Amino acid sequence: MDKKWLPLTVVLGAAGVAVVTASFWPEGERPPLPQTLCHGALSRQTAELIDDGKGGEVSTEEWESKGKSTDYAVFKGCHVQRADADSDYPRGVYTLIIDDNRNDPHYRPKNAVPLGPGFTGWVLPDKAEANLPAGCAARMGSTAPNITVTFIAPSKKGEEEEKDLVDPDAPEIRNNAAVVREAATKLARKYGCTA
């Protein structure tokens, strides 16, 4: 090939790749959204259960940290967010933390609703916790006796810190429980330590 045609060949080749790529994702469309979020612990459907009533597409900001022997050996988390029509920045809806737990796995705060069969844990309107089955900690590289999945909703201004009674059938209790139960189930399956 004559060297004078080489730049034209390269430009035409690059243009061809651009056309093929554009045909996969036409203008205004994005690639498909991931179906699992929060380090694979939540399905998109379950992540969307918690809704602040303002709508918006769900996304996550995930992080992971490995500590020293005296710190957390397992520490993963994610902020579940929703797109905000009034801003370029998504708004936080809740946080999910997966970490070592050296505390009593049977502890339950005042007025908390038990998580139910299958997992040790509890649920409140703004927080929920599930302990992974025995053996998960070692499989995940921790020397702690337990790994805990914790759901934390942002505190709402004007609400009492503690309520005398929590309705176990309230939608927020059911949804919070569904989030931590699914996360604990998927993580136990992933690390091969199911009960």
Backbone bond lengths (Angstrom), bond angles and torsions (degrees), N, CA, C in turn:
res aa  C-N    CA-C-N  psi(-1)  N-CA   C-N-CA  omega(-1)  CA-C   N-CA-C  phi
1 M - - - 1.445 - - 1.527 108.09 -
2 D 1.300 114.83 140.19 1.463 120.84 179.20 1.533 108.51 -70.55
3 K 1.341 117.31 133.34 1.469 122.18 -176.22 1.524 112.78 -60.82
4 K 1.316 118.73 -24.77 1.459 119.21 -179.00 1.531 111.67 -69.38
5 W 1.343 117.82 -21.23 1.461 121.31 179.40 1.529 112.90 -90.79
6 L 1.324 117.84 -9.87 1.453 121.94 -176.59 1.541 112.84 -59.41
7 P 1.374 119.81 -47.87 1.473 118.68 178.60 1.531 112.46 -59.87
8 L 1.321 117.95 -38.69 1.454 121.01 179.46 1.525 110.35 -65.26
9 T 1.326 118.54 -39.19 1.455 122.94 179.06 1.529 110.40 -63.56
10 V 1.334 116.24 -42.68 1.458 120.45 179.48 1.527 110.42 -64.22
11 V 1.335 117.49 -44.89 1.467 121.78 179.90 1.519 110.55 -62.25
12 L 1.334 116.98 -45.35 1.465 120.16 179.76 1.527 111.34 -65.09
13 G 1.333 117.41 -37.85 1.470 121.38 177.44 1.520 110.79 -63.32
14 A 1.336 117.57 -44.66 1.465 121.80 179.00 1.523 110.73 -64.07
15 A 1.317 117.17 -39.54 1.462 121.19 178.88 1.528 110.13 -64.09
16 G 1.328 116.57 -38.59 1.462 120.63 178.33 1.518 111.81 -62.76
17 V 1.339 116.20 -42.72 1.463 120.55 177.59 1.526 109.96 -62.66
18 A 1.331 117.36 -41.53 1.465 121.36 179.55 1.519 110.79 -62.42
19 V 1.327 117.70 -40.53 1.464 121.28 179.65 1.521 110.37 -65.93
20 V 1.340 117.23 -43.62 1.462 120.81 179.15 1.524 109.94 -62.71
21 T 1.346 117.43 -44.89 1.462 121.11 178.92 1.522 110.74 -61.98
22 A 1.308 116.81 -43.91 1.469 120.89 -179.79 1.521 111.06 -63.29
23 S 1.334 117.51 -30.78 1.458 118.93 -179.70 1.531 111.22 -70.27
24 F 1.358 118.36 -25.67 1.461 120.73 176.30 1.518 111.20 -73.40
25 W 1.330 118.44 -41.97 1.450 123.25 -179.19 1.508 109.34 -125.67
26 P 1.323 118.16 86.76 1.460 120.95 179.61 1.521 110.95 -56.78
27 E 1.324 115.14 159.38 1.459 121.15 -177.66 1.524 110.54 -55.28
28 G 1.339 115.70 134.72 1.458 120.84 179.58 1.519 113.53 89.31
29 E 1.326 118.30 -10.57 1.460 120.79 178.11 1.520 109.15 -107.61
30 R 1.317 114.74 154.96 1.452 120.58 179.54 1.517 109.32 -118.89
31 P 1.338 117.07 164.19 1.467 118.24 175.02 1.531 109.68 -62.31
32 P 1.326 117.62 159.87 1.466 120.44 -178.41 1.533 111.05 -57.56
33 L 1.326 115.60 145.63 1.463 120.78 178.80 1.519 109.91 -73.57
34 P 1.333 117.65 147.73 1.469 119.06 177.84 1.525 110.43 -65.27
35 Q 1.312 116.25 145.24 1.463 120.43 -178.92 1.521 112.30 -90.19
36 T 1.349 117.54 -15.70 1.459 119.87 175.59 1.520 109.02 -121.19
37 L 1.320 115.19 142.62 1.455 121.99 -176.83 1.524 109.22 -130.30
38 C 1.310 116.14 171.60 1.470 122.95 175.66 1.531 111.56 55.05
39 H 1.321 115.56 61.11 1.473 122.34 178.39 1.528 111.25 59.45
40 G 1.326 116.97 31.95 1.462 121.57 179.34 1.514 114.13 79.12
41 A 1.340 118.21 8.69 1.465 121.15 -176.03 1.524 113.57 -85.56
42 L 1.333 117.83 -19.54 1.467 120.29 -177.36 1.520 111.56 -128.72
43 S 1.314 115.33 140.02 1.458 119.38 169.17 1.525 107.08 -77.99
44 R 1.309 116.18 155.86 1.471 119.85 177.91 1.536 110.12 -58.61
45 Q 1.312 116.94 -38.73 1.469 121.30 -178.35 1.533 111.05 -61.85
46 T 1.330 117.35 -44.41 1.461 120.35 179.50 1.519 110.71 -70.53
47 A 1.333 117.47 -39.80 1.471 120.56 178.60 1.527 110.84 -58.58
48 E 1.329 116.77 -32.66 1.464 121.14 -178.25 1.529 113.65 -80.28
49 L 1.340 118.11 -6.80 1.471 120.35 179.48 1.523 111.85 -59.91
50 I 1.325 116.67 -36.43 1.458 120.39 -178.47 1.521 107.26 -86.81
51 D 1.318 115.36 113.50 1.464 120.84 -174.91 1.524 108.87 -130.54
52 D 1.309 116.15 130.83 1.465 120.10 179.15 1.524 112.18 -87.17
53 G 1.322 116.82 8.01 1.456 121.14 176.82 1.510 115.19 83.99
54 K 1.334 117.57 0.60 1.469 120.81 -178.04 1.531 112.25 -105.18
55 G 1.324 117.36 2.39 1.462 120.98 178.21 1.508 113.07 67.38
56 G 1.326 115.71 -165.17 1.455 121.74 179.76 1.514 112.22 104.41
57 E 1.329 115.63 146.43 1.463 122.89 179.35 1.521 110.76 -65.41
58 V 1.334 116.81 138.92 1.462 122.48 179.60 1.525 110.45 -83.57
59 S 1.323 115.48 137.30 1.468 122.02 172.41 1.518 107.24 -144.33
60 T 1.334 116.74 172.78 1.461 119.55 178.57 1.515 110.85 -134.72
61 E 1.295 114.37 153.49 1.456 122.69 170.19 1.525 104.35 -116.33
62 E 1.337 116.80 110.52 1.459 121.17 -174.20 1.523 111.32 -105.83
63 W 1.327 116.28 149.71 1.459 120.89 175.05 1.519 108.79 -146.19
64 E 1.325 115.07 163.78 1.456 121.95 -178.92 1.517 108.04 -150.56
65 S 1.328 116.86 142.52 1.454 120.89 -179.96 1.516 109.01 -143.77
66 K 1.317 115.84 135.16 1.460 120.20 174.86 1.510 107.26 -109.71
67 G 1.329 116.62 122.63 1.455 120.78 -178.21 1.513 112.46 -89.77
68 K 1.321 115.14 -176.93 1.458 121.62 175.57 1.521 107.98 -82.57
69 S 1.321 117.39 -179.20 1.466 120.87 -175.50 1.525 112.64 -60.48
70 T 1.329 117.57 -29.64 1.461 119.55 179.68 1.524 112.48 -90.12
71 D 1.318 117.02 -10.20 1.462 121.47 179.58 1.521 109.52 -99.34
72 Y 1.312 114.32 -167.50 1.458 119.65 174.55 1.521 110.22 -67.16
73 A 1.318 116.11 131.50 1.464 119.82 172.22 1.521 108.89 -87.48
74 V 1.318 116.13 -28.68 1.463 121.71 178.60 1.526 107.17 -122.42
75 F 1.304 116.07 120.95 1.458 120.15 174.48 1.513 107.64 -152.76
76 K 1.324 115.53 104.59 1.461 122.38 178.22 1.517 107.23 -127.50
77 G 1.281 115.83 148.65 1.443 117.97 178.28 1.506 111.95 -157.22
78 C 1.300 114.45 168.90 1.456 119.39 173.77 1.518 109.66 -157.21
79 H 1.303 114.28 146.25 1.465 122.17 171.00 1.519 105.72 -97.67
80 V 1.310 117.43 124.03 1.454 121.25 174.17 1.524 106.29 -91.57
81 Q 1.320 115.45 127.25 1.464 121.79 -172.78 1.520 110.28 -126.34
82 R 1.313 114.93 162.66 1.464 120.76 172.59 1.517 108.86 -127.72
83 A 1.320 115.09 144.27 1.462 120.42 178.07 1.519 109.35 -61.96
84 D 1.321 115.68 142.03 1.462 121.75 -177.65 1.523 108.89 -112.76
85 A 1.334 117.05 120.52 1.466 121.67 -178.21 1.524 112.03 -65.17
86 D 1.330 117.46 -25.86 1.463 121.34 -177.41 1.522 113.86 -93.92
87 S 1.323 117.92 2.62 1.456 120.37 -175.55 1.531 110.43 -150.95
88 D 1.321 115.80 157.64 1.463 120.44 175.25 1.523 111.02 -80.07
89 Y 1.323 116.69 -12.02 1.457 121.53 -176.93 1.520 110.43 -103.87
90 P 1.340 117.60 135.33 1.466 119.15 177.32 1.527 110.44 -70.45
91 R 1.320 116.05 156.04 1.459 120.46 177.92 1.531 108.81 -101.68
92 G 1.321 116.16 141.40 1.459 121.23 179.39 1.507 111.53 -72.26
93 V 1.323 116.77 136.81 1.463 121.46 178.97 1.530 109.85 -109.08
94 Y 1.339 117.14 -44.16 1.461 121.04 174.99 1.524 109.71 -163.83
95 T 1.334 115.16 170.23 1.460 122.36 179.91 1.517 108.75 -123.40
96 L 1.320 116.07 142.20 1.459 121.93 175.29 1.519 107.48 -121.39
97 I 1.333 117.43 125.81 1.460 122.84 -178.89 1.528 108.92 -119.73
98 I 1.324 116.75 134.92 1.463 123.49 175.61 1.525 105.39 -119.12
99 D 1.344 117.53 116.08 1.466 118.17 -176.32 1.521 113.00 -154.32
100 D 1.363 113.71 168.89 1.461 121.20 175.71 1.524 109.98 -60.38
101 N 1.327 115.80 146.84 1.457 119.79 176.40 1.522 108.38 -136.30
102 R 1.319 115.78 115.35 1.466 121.16 178.46 1.534 111.07 -100.04
103 N 1.329 117.07 2.80 1.459 121.71 -179.19 1.522 111.21 -88.32
104 D 1.314 115.99 171.98 1.462 122.58 178.17 1.524 109.26 -63.13
105 P 1.338 118.23 119.13 1.467 119.88 -178.30 1.533 113.30 -68.46
106 H 1.324 117.39 -13.23 1.465 120.72 -178.80 1.523 112.33 -94.70
107 Y 1.342 117.06 2.80 1.472 120.38 177.42 1.521 109.35 -63.55
108 R 1.331 114.91 139.91 1.461 119.74 176.10 1.519 108.83 -142.74
109 P 1.344 117.87 126.13 1.457 120.21 179.93 1.528 111.58 -63.69
110 K 1.324 114.58 160.71 1.460 121.06 178.28 1.533 109.56 -56.68
111 N 1.320 115.86 136.53 1.472 124.64 176.63 1.526 114.77 70.27
112 A 1.334 118.50 3.87 1.461 120.00 179.56 1.525 110.48 -72.76
113 V 1.318 115.31 147.28 1.460 122.33 177.59 1.532 107.64 -91.72
114 P 1.356 118.06 132.91 1.471 119.09 177.68 1.529 110.75 -59.69
115 L 1.323 116.06 146.93 1.464 121.11 -177.97 1.522 111.96 -67.86
116 G 1.309 116.69 -29.65 1.460 119.63 178.49 1.521 111.32 108.80
117 P 1.329 116.85 -176.80 1.461 120.93 -174.28 1.527 112.64 -62.64
118 G 1.332 114.33 146.49 1.462 120.32 175.42 1.513 114.87 102.92
119 F 1.332 117.87 -36.47 1.456 121.24 -178.87 1.516 110.97 -137.34
120 T 1.325 116.10 145.53 1.450 121.07 171.13 1.516 106.43 -82.51
121 G 1.315 116.90 128.01 1.454 119.41 -179.64 1.505 111.95 170.76
122 W 1.311 115.78 -175.72 1.462 122.16 -175.91 1.524 110.01 -153.35
123 V 1.356 114.39 166.27 1.464 120.76 -176.91 1.527 109.68 -139.66
124 L 1.326 115.71 136.78 1.458 124.64 170.12 1.528 107.32 -128.44
125 P 1.333 118.89 169.27 1.469 119.42 -179.77 1.529 114.33 -61.68
126 D 1.340 118.02 -27.28 1.461 119.56 -177.29 1.521 114.05 -116.55
127 K 1.337 117.27 1.76 1.458 120.07 -178.23 1.520 109.37 -157.56
128 A 1.322 116.62 148.64 1.462 121.65 175.85 1.517 107.83 -150.11
129 E 1.335 115.60 154.95 1.455 119.86 -177.20 1.519 110.20 -145.64
130 A 1.331 116.05 139.65 1.457 121.71 174.88 1.518 108.21 -135.42
131 N 1.333 116.14 136.19 1.462 121.15 176.00 1.518 108.96 -95.44
132 L 1.318 116.27 133.37 1.455 120.52 176.59 1.528 109.04 -69.85
133 P 1.325 118.48 156.44 1.468 121.26 -179.37 1.528 111.97 -59.72
134 A 1.335 115.02 157.47 1.465 121.10 177.69 1.531 108.97 -56.30
135 G 1.292 115.93 142.02 1.460 120.90 -179.76 1.518 112.93 98.30
136 C 1.329 117.97 -21.05 1.465 120.29 -179.81 1.526 111.24 -66.40
137 A 1.333 116.46 -39.29 1.468 119.62 -177.37 1.526 110.33 -57.70
138 A 1.324 117.60 -49.62 1.468 121.04 -179.48 1.527 111.13 -62.79
139 R 1.316 117.35 -41.00 1.465 120.47 179.91 1.523 112.52 -67.37
140 M 1.335 116.10 -23.80 1.460 120.14 179.34 1.528 111.86 -94.61
141 G 1.347 116.92 3.50 1.456 121.09 175.17 1.507 114.58 90.00
142 S 1.329 118.55 21.42 1.451 122.19 -177.94 1.523 111.07 -110.13
143 T 1.324 116.01 148.73 1.459 121.01 173.09 1.524 111.00 -96.16
144 A 1.335 117.09 -3.01 1.465 121.25 177.56 1.521 109.09 -69.45
145 P 1.328 117.46 155.23 1.466 118.79 179.83 1.526 113.81 -70.94
146 N 1.339 117.20 -24.34 1.470 119.74 -175.78 1.518 111.98 -140.86
147 I 1.323 114.19 158.98 1.464 122.24 167.86 1.523 105.59 -117.73
148 T 1.324 115.34 133.82 1.460 121.02 -177.07 1.519 110.69 -118.22
149 V 1.327 115.80 140.37 1.456 122.63 171.16 1.524 106.16 -105.02
150 T 1.340 116.44 122.87 1.459 121.11 -177.34 1.520 110.21 -120.68
151 F 1.311 115.92 129.58 1.465 124.37 175.16 1.526 107.42 -101.68
152 I 1.345 116.91 129.73 1.459 121.08 179.56 1.521 109.02 -131.22
153 A 1.331 116.47 118.77 1.462 121.32 175.71 1.520 108.22 -94.08
154 P 1.326 117.48 149.89 1.466 118.33 177.30 1.521 110.05 -61.93
155 S 1.331 116.31 142.10 1.463 119.20 179.65 1.522 108.94 -69.54
156 K 1.315 115.06 143.48 1.459 120.40 -179.19 1.514 109.28 -100.87
157 K 1.300 115.85 129.77 1.468 120.57 -178.77 1.523 110.21 -65.92
158 G 1.329 115.13 141.65 1.451 120.28 175.85 1.517 114.37 88.39
159 E 1.350 117.77 -9.48 1.459 119.10 179.18 1.525 109.29 -87.78
160 E 1.315 116.11 150.87 1.450 120.13 175.79 1.521 108.41 -67.30
161 E 1.334 115.44 147.23 1.463 118.65 -179.79 1.513 111.12 -66.06
162 E 1.318 117.04 -42.88 1.456 119.93 179.38 1.518 109.09 -127.07
163 K 1.301 115.55 136.76 1.453 120.27 175.21 1.524 107.45 -100.46
164 D 1.324 116.48 147.35 1.458 119.33 -179.80 1.522 111.27 -65.89
165 L 1.318 116.20 -40.57 1.465 120.27 -179.87 1.516 109.71 -131.31
166 V 1.308 115.35 140.72 1.458 121.15 175.93 1.527 106.75 -114.26
167 D 1.320 116.65 125.58 1.462 121.62 179.99 1.526 108.92 -76.07
168 P 1.350 117.80 113.63 1.463 119.66 -178.25 1.529 113.84 -64.98
169 D 1.331 116.78 -17.00 1.464 119.87 179.73 1.526 113.29 -97.96
170 A 1.330 117.43 4.07 1.468 120.37 178.88 1.528 109.49 -64.68
171 P 1.342 117.61 141.56 1.467 120.30 -178.69 1.527 113.75 -55.24
172 E 1.332 117.79 -38.63 1.472 118.92 -179.19 1.529 111.16 -66.73
173 I 1.325 118.03 -33.60 1.473 121.16 177.38 1.525 109.39 -68.75
174 R 1.324 116.75 -46.65 1.474 120.39 179.42 1.526 111.35 -61.11
175 N 1.345 117.05 -43.86 1.468 120.61 -178.38 1.529 112.03 -68.11
176 N 1.335 116.84 -42.61 1.463 120.21 178.13 1.532 110.28 -61.53
177 A 1.334 115.61 -42.77 1.464 120.40 178.62 1.529 110.47 -63.40
178 A 1.329 117.35 -41.64 1.464 120.60 179.85 1.527 111.48 -61.37
179 V 1.329 117.12 -39.09 1.469 120.76 -179.72 1.527 110.98 -64.35
180 V 1.355 117.76 -50.89 1.471 118.43 -177.06 1.522 111.70 -71.64
181 R 1.325 117.98 -33.20 1.472 119.56 177.98 1.525 110.72 -65.51
182 E 1.346 117.51 -44.69 1.466 118.82 179.24 1.522 111.19 -64.89
183 A 1.339 117.10 -42.76 1.463 119.72 179.79 1.526 110.57 -60.90
184 A 1.326 117.56 -45.14 1.467 120.96 179.92 1.529 111.17 -64.66
185 T 1.326 117.12 -41.05 1.465 121.44 179.97 1.529 110.83 -63.86
186 K 1.333 117.02 -47.27 1.472 120.51 -178.26 1.526 111.60 -66.15
187 L 1.334 117.37 -39.87 1.462 119.94 179.55 1.526 110.78 -67.84
188 A 1.332 117.65 -41.42 1.467 120.77 178.29 1.530 110.44 -62.18
189 R 1.316 116.69 -39.97 1.467 120.90 177.67 1.523 110.58 -66.23
190 K 1.330 116.47 -43.54 1.473 121.74 -178.37 1.525 111.63 -61.40
191 Y 1.340 116.94 -39.58 1.463 120.49 -178.26 1.526 113.67 -96.36
192 G 1.311 116.88 5.41 1.468 121.35 174.81 1.515 114.01 65.70
193 C 1.317 116.79 38.98 1.469 119.63 -179.07 1.518 110.69 -128.78
194 T 1.313 117.40 37.59 1.467 121.01 -179.40 1.515 110.18 -65.83
195 A 1.337 115.05 150.62 1.474 121.09 -177.83 1.507 110.94 -69.84
